Amino acid sequence: MFFGRLTPLVRSFVSIPAGVLEYPLGRYAVLSGLASLVWCLAFGIAGYALGTHWDSVHSAFRYADYAALVVLVLLSSWLVLRVRRAAVR
């Protein structure tokens, strides 16, 4: 649970399997809170360290968003094709 919350993209959906598998609510809340604290601290420290230089870092990584989107589309397409091929068999 903790590492699921730390993993980008996965953290958005980790609640679904936790609910389906009836993960204990108290433990889920504590682990989710700790993982969220890690993310908040990391972004806060990074923002503080970058200060006014944030724009230069942001522009240096401007294509990373596009690359992530391409990977996501390719992976989704591959999964759809795989499921369709399995259904035909």
C-alpha positions as CSV (number, residue, x, y, z in Angstrom):
1,M,0.0,0.0,0.0
2,F,2.7,2.5,1.0
3,F,4.7,1.9,-2.2
4,G,1.6,2.0,-4.3
5,R,0.9,5.5,-3.0
6,L,4.5,6.5,-3.8
7,T,4.3,5.3,-7.4
8,P,3.1,7.9,-9.9
9,L,0.0,7.0,-11.8
10,V,-0.5,3.9,-9.6
11,R,-1.3,6.0,-6.6
12,S,-4.4,7.4,-8.4
13,F,-5.9,3.9,-8.6
14,V,-4.5,2.1,-5.5
15,S,-7.7,2.7,-3.6
16,I,-9.7,0.5,-5.9
17,P,-7.9,-2.8,-5.2
18,A,-7.6,-1.8,-1.5
19,G,-11.4,-1.6,-1.3
20,V,-12.0,-4.7,-3.4
21,L,-9.6,-6.7,-1.2
22,E,-11.1,-5.2,2.0
23,Y,-7.8,-3.8,3.2
24,P,-8.2,-2.6,6.8
25,L,-9.3,1.1,6.7
26,G,-7.1,2.2,9.6
27,R,-3.9,0.7,8.1
28,Y,-4.9,2.1,4.7
29,A,-5.3,5.6,6.1
30,V,-2.0,5.5,8.0
31,L,0.0,4.2,5.0
32,S,-1.7,6.6,2.6
33,G,-1.0,9.5,4.9
34,L,2.6,8.6,5.3
35,A,3.1,8.2,1.6
36,S,1.4,11.5,0.9
37,L,3.6,13.1,3.5
38,V,6.7,11.8,1.6
39,W,5.4,13.3,-1.6
40,C,4.5,16.6,0.0
41,L,7.9,16.9,1.7
42,A,9.7,16.0,-1.5
43,F,7.9,18.6,-3.6
44,G,8.2,21.2,-0.8
45,I,11.9,20.7,-0.4
46,A,12.4,20.7,-4.2
47,G,10.4,23.9,-4.5
48,Y,12.3,25.5,-1.8
49,A,15.7,24.4,-3.2
50,L,14.8,25.5,-6.7
51,G,13.3,28.8,-5.6
52,T,13.2,31.3,-8.5
53,H,15.0,28.9,-10.8
54,W,11.9,26.7,-11.1
55,D,11.1,28.1,-14.6
56,S,14.4,26.9,-16.0
57,V,13.9,23.4,-14.6
58,H,10.4,23.3,-15.9
59,S,11.4,24.3,-19.4
60,A,14.3,21.8,-19.4
61,F,11.8,19.0,-18.8
62,R,9.0,20.3,-21.0
63,Y,9.1,17.3,-23.3
64,A,8.9,14.8,-20.4
65,D,5.1,15.3,-20.3
66,Y,4.8,14.4,-23.9
67,A,7.1,11.4,-23.6
68,A,5.0,10.1,-20.7
69,L,1.8,10.6,-22.7
70,V,3.3,8.7,-25.7
71,V,4.3,5.8,-23.4
72,L,0.9,5.7,-21.8
73,V,-0.9,5.7,-25.2
74,L,1.4,3.0,-26.6
75,L,1.0,0.8,-23.5
76,S,-2.8,1.2,-23.5
77,S,-2.9,0.3,-27.2
78,W,-0.8,-2.8,-26.6
79,L,-3.0,-3.9,-23.8
80,V,-6.2,-3.4,-25.9
81,L,-4.7,-5.4,-28.7
82,R,-3.7,-8.1,-26.4
83,V,-7.1,-8.4,-24.8
84,R,-8.8,-8.4,-28.2
85,R,-6.5,-11.1,-29.5
86,A,-7.1,-13.2,-26.4
87,A,-10.9,-12.8,-26.9
88,V,-10.6,-14.1,-30.5
89,R,-8.9,-17.3,-29.5
